[in-house]
Amino acid sequence: MLSRSQFILGPEGMGFEKEFAAFTGARDCVTVSSGTSAIELSLRDAGVTGEVVTTALTAPFTAVGILAAGASVRFADVDPGTLQMDPADAANRINRRTRALLPVHLYGQLCAIEALRKLAADHGLALIQDACQAHGARLSGRPLTRFSEYVCYSFYPTKNLGCLGDGGAVATSRSRPAQRLRRMRDGGRVGQIALTPGVNARLDEIQACYLRAALPHLAGWNASRAKLAAVYDNALADCPGVTLVRRDQNSVHHLYVIRAQRRDGLRRHLTRAGIGTGVHYPVPLHLHPAFAAARQKRGSLPHAERACREILSLPLWPGLRQTEALRVAESIRSYFQ
Ligand SMILES: Cc1ncc(COP(=O)(O)O)c(C=O)c1O
């Protein structure tokens, strides 16, 4: 790669696009500079400028991508069992300005994509999937691109498939959007001429090179994550003070999230025991000042608000040992006993 002196948009990127499309079962895949830009470019390509309904429980970057596309955002509540966007609540948020649904496959678990596809079709809305946490997830073997034209991925270093910095991709079921996205990410140019409005959202060759080396390991890493998640499931099934978040066999287990009573106390207890944890996410998006234009007050999305007070992400990565996961579970039990 270095000897070719081609550092952006070269053969490594093209090779990775083909390989990641094959892995996800998409017709095509277009690399971009981040998951946020994948969301922004998908919305721009779909011509969405009105309101976009997404979940209140996700990374702020989901909504950042929506605003970057020039659209506005409206948040829907989550299903309290799965913590994924609730299709019934999303239906209630649709109004005459709504142009798209943008559900997230949160924590590596699929959202209710079939119901949301129907909802989008019934209302003539675009459907863009945020799969930034769900590399390799399919619905009973069916690729996510079966359900919408745009599926957005992030290769932020902590993801199931991460690179050495920022990176992202849009997987798509059709070749025309892929052609347009390739032009849009590169300033809207054909050759040296900017033909259509574009942005600079290109992936570096060095990131593509790294991703090509990592991709063959992804299925194995996802399998390791699944085993560790099963260890946690068993060890915490009847643990007092803990409620498990519902997943199914389609999950790629990006994060292992529990709901806990006295979450912050439990977190301090685990930290003292040398166990690092996370909270994904501490504040639902409708309560972030940056998204105040949605005018959705505290109390308006009760399931997401409550979840943010209770959720805790336990250590989970492919190299974690099962004995270590058991020690985490034991430490949680000891807190509640
Ligand atoms: C659900 C979700 N959506 C969007 C993003 C944005 O991806 P990136 O950080 O690559 O821009 C992330 C990751 O941060 C994410 O987890």
PDBQT file of the ligand as one rigid body, heavy atoms in Angstrom, charges set to zero:
ROOT
HETATM    1  C1  LIG A 401     -25.422   3.204  17.040  1.00  0.00    +0.000 C 
HETATM    2  C2  LIG A 401     -24.354   4.066  16.460  1.00  0.00    +0.000 A 
HETATM    3  N1  LIG A 401     -24.679   4.897  15.458  1.00  0.00    +0.000 NA
HETATM    4  C3  LIG A 401     -23.757   5.706  14.888  1.00  0.00    +0.000 A 
HETATM    5  C4  LIG A 401     -22.445   5.701  15.318  1.00  0.00    +0.000 A 
HETATM    6  C5  LIG A 401     -21.479   6.635  14.677  1.00  0.00    +0.000 C 
HETATM    7  O1  LIG A 401     -20.358   5.965  14.151  1.00  0.00    +0.000 OA
HETATM    8  P1  LIG A 401     -18.964   6.747  14.044  1.00  0.00    +0.000 P 
HETATM    9  O2  LIG A 401     -18.416   6.915  15.402  1.00  0.00    +0.000 OA
HETATM   10  O3  LIG A 401     -18.120   5.834  13.180  1.00  0.00    +0.000 OA
HETATM   11  O4  LIG A 401     -19.234   8.029  13.349  1.00  0.00    +0.000 OA
HETATM   12  C6  LIG A 401     -22.075   4.848  16.367  1.00  0.00    +0.000 A 
HETATM   13  C7  LIG A 401     -20.710   4.792  16.884  1.00  0.00    +0.000 C 
HETATM   14  O5  LIG A 401     -20.202   5.700  17.489  1.00  0.00    +0.000 OA
HETATM   15  C8  LIG A 401     -23.057   4.013  16.953  1.00  0.00    +0.000 A 
HETATM   16  O6  LIG A 401     -22.745   3.193  17.959  1.00  0.00    +0.000 OA
ENDROOT
TORSDOF 0
